[in-house]
Amino acid sequence: MRKYIQEKVSNTTRHFKFGGCYVEERDEAPSHINLPAIFKAIEGSLPSHYFKNLNGVVIEHLPEFDERGVNAVYRDNTFYITNNQSDADDLMNDILHEFAHHLETHYPQMIYGDEKLIKEFKRKREQLKFEIMSEGYWIDEYDFQNLKFDQKFDDFLYKRLGKNMLKMVTAGIFIRPYAAVSLREYFATGFEAYYLGQREFLKTNCPVLYNKIEELHNYKSY
């Protein structure tokens, strides 16, 4: 009887409140990660309007995570995040990253409407292009002004250049290498940095991105 009850409890989905929605822990997170505490800390750092239209958060390892090499996805106003987290920092990164994509969906005009962020991203892509050319790479087949994610370009960055070279050529230009893959990821990685202690670097190196996040943070809807 005791064993049966323990199995039933361990197989029960855990729920707890997060803003105006719920977190469902369908797949159990590592024991050293305190999910409620992490979500409570993030909730206390974000303005309430960020939670508008957010249906919930699901902690579950989906097959597509392995297929795409990602830890989380944003779909149908819901965050789906893997339970395979190495530590609290990794989980916080994933949560904030998906919040950025949530805000893109609901505040696109505020973020991209005046095209200032697009222009800043394009300038940085040109800087990146110069740095890569300076290292002797042939890059004519790649469109550095493309704003969207492109698998061919992503493969060039991560497979042909490799992580060490990519880190070197993006240093001082992007907040981290992943920010270079598309405009949306540029915004999302900057959003993570803003809320995880890198505001000064962001303000100095990506001023338009910094100002957009400031505007979002202080936005008042009447």
C-alpha positions in Angstrom: 0.0 0.0 0.0 2.8 2.5 0.9 4.7 1.7 -2.3 1.5 2.2 -4.3 0.7 5.6 -2.7 4.3 6.7 -3.3 4.2 5.8 -6.9 0.8 7.6 -7.4 2.2 10.7 -5.7 5.4 10.7 -7.8 3.3 10.3 -11.0 1.0 13.2 -10.2 1.5 16.5 -12.1 2.5 19.3 -9.8 0.8 22.7 -10.2 1.7 26.0 -8.7 0.7 29.6 -9.5 2.9 31.9 -11.6 1.5 35.3 -12.2 -2.1 34.9 -13.5 -1.5 31.3 -14.7 -0.1 28.0 -13.6 3.1 26.0 -14.0 2.5 22.3 -14.6 5.5 20.0 -13.8 4.6 17.0 -16.0 8.2 15.7 -16.0 10.0 16.1 -12.7 12.8 18.6 -12.5 16.1 17.6 -10.8 15.9 17.6 -7.0 18.5 20.4 -6.7 16.3 22.8 -8.6 13.5 24.5 -6.6 10.9 25.2 -9.2 8.5 27.2 -7.1 11.3 29.4 -5.7 12.7 30.2 -9.2 9.3 31.0 -10.7 8.5 33.2 -7.7 11.7 35.1 -8.0 11.1 35.7 -11.7 7.5 36.8 -11.1 8.8 39.3 -8.6 11.2 40.8 -11.2 8.7 41.3 -14.0 5.9 43.8 -14.4 2.4 42.3 -14.3 1.5 43.2 -17.9 4.1 40.7 -19.1 1.7 37.9 -18.0 -1.2 39.2 -20.1 -2.5 36.4 -22.3 0.0 33.9 -21.0 -1.9 30.6 -20.6 0.7 28.7 -18.6 4.1 27.0 -18.3 4.6 23.3 -18.9 7.7 21.6 -17.6 8.1 18.6 -19.9 10.7 17.2 -22.2 9.2 17.1 -25.7 10.7 15.0 -28.5 11.1 18.2 -30.7 13.7 19.5 -28.2 16.1 16.8 -29.2 15.2 17.1 -32.9 15.8 20.9 -32.9 18.5 21.1 -30.3 16.6 23.5 -28.0 15.4 23.5 -24.4 12.2 25.4 -24.7 9.5 26.6 -27.2 6.7 29.2 -27.1 3.5 28.0 -28.6 -0.2 29.0 -28.2 0.6 31.5 -25.5 2.3 28.7 -23.5 5.9 28.1 -22.5 7.1 24.5 -22.9 10.4 24.0 -21.1 12.4 20.8 -20.6 12.9 19.4 -17.2 16.5 18.5 -18.1 18.1 21.5 -16.5 21.6 21.6 -15.2 21.0 24.3 -12.7 18.7 27.2 -11.7 20.5 29.7 -14.0 19.8 27.5 -17.1 16.1 27.3 -16.1 15.9 31.1 -15.6 17.5 31.7 -19.0 14.9 29.5 -20.6 11.9 31.1 -18.8 13.0 34.6 -19.7 13.9 33.7 -23.2 10.3 32.4 -23.8 8.9 35.5 -22.1 10.7 37.6 -24.8 9.0 35.6 -27.6 5.6 36.0 -25.7 6.1 39.8 -25.7 7.1 39.9 -29.4 3.7 38.3 -30.1 1.7 40.8 -28.1 3.8 44.0 -28.5 5.3 43.7 -32.0 4.6 47.4 -32.9 6.3 48.7 -29.8 9.3 46.5 -30.4 9.8 46.5 -34.2 7.4 49.2 -35.5 9.8 52.1 -35.8 12.5 49.7 -37.3 15.2 51.1 -34.9 15.9 47.7 -33.5 16.0 46.2 -37.0 18.6 48.8 -38.0 20.7 48.2 -34.9 20.7 44.4 -35.6 21.7 44.9 -39.3 24.6 47.2 -38.2 25.8 44.4 -35.9 25.5 41.8 -38.6 27.7 44.0 -40.9 30.2 44.2 -38.1 30.1 40.5 -37.7 30.6 40.1 -41.5 33.7 42.2 -41.3 35.1 40.2 -38.4 34.5 36.9 -40.1 36.0 38.1 -43.4 39.0 39.4 -41.5 39.6 35.8 -40.3 39.8 34.6 -43.9 36.4 32.9 -44.3 34.5 32.9 -47.7 31.0 34.3 -47.0 29.5 35.5 -50.3 26.8 32.8 -50.2 25.3 34.1 -46.9 22.9 37.0 -46.5 24.0 38.9 -43.4 21.0 41.3 -43.8 18.4 38.5 -43.5 16.4 39.1 -40.3 14.9 35.6 -40.0 16.4 32.4 -38.8 18.2 30.5 -41.6 19.4 27.0 -41.0 22.2 27.3 -43.6 23.5 30.5 -41.9 23.1 28.9 -38.5 25.2 25.8 -39.7 27.8 28.2 -41.0 28.1 29.9 -37.6 28.1 26.9 -35.3 29.6 24.2 -37.5 31.9 25.8 -40.0 33.1 28.6 -37.7 32.7 26.6 -34.6 31.9 27.8 -31.1 35.3 29.1 -30.2 35.7 31.2 -33.4 32.1 32.3 -33.2 32.6 33.5 -29.6 35.6 35.5 -30.7 34.1 37.2 -33.7 30.8 38.1 -31.8 32.6 39.5 -28.7 31.8 43.1 -28.1 29.1 43.1 -30.8 26.4 40.7 -29.5 25.5 40.0 -26.0 26.3 36.3 -26.7 26.8 34.3 -29.9 23.2 33.1 -30.2 22.0 36.7 -30.5 23.5 36.7 -34.0 21.3 34.0 -35.5 18.2 36.2 -36.1 16.5 39.4 -35.1 14.1 37.6 -32.8 16.9 35.9 -31.0 18.8 39.2 -30.8 15.8 40.6 -28.9 15.3 37.5 -26.7 19.0 37.2 -25.6 19.0 40.9 -24.8 15.8 40.4 -22.8 17.5 37.7 -20.8 20.5 39.9 -20.2 18.4 42.8 -19.0 16.8 40.7 -16.2 19.9 38.7 -15.3 22.3 41.4 -14.3 23.9 42.6 -17.6 22.0 45.8 -18.1 25.1 48.0 -18.2 26.7 45.9 -21.0 23.4 45.9 -22.8 23.0 49.7 -22.5 26.5 50.4 -23.7 26.7 47.9 -26.6 23.1 47.5 -27.7 21.4 50.9 -26.7 18.4 50.5 -29.0 17.7 47.0 -27.6 18.2 48.3 -24.1 15.7 51.2 -24.6 13.1 48.8 -26.1 13.2 46.6 -23.1 13.0 49.6 -20.8 10.0 50.8 -22.7 8.4 47.4 -22.4 9.2 47.2 -18.7 7.7 50.6 -17.9 4.7 50.3 -20.2 1.4 51.2 -18.7 -1.8 50.0 -20.4 -4.9 52.0 -19.7 
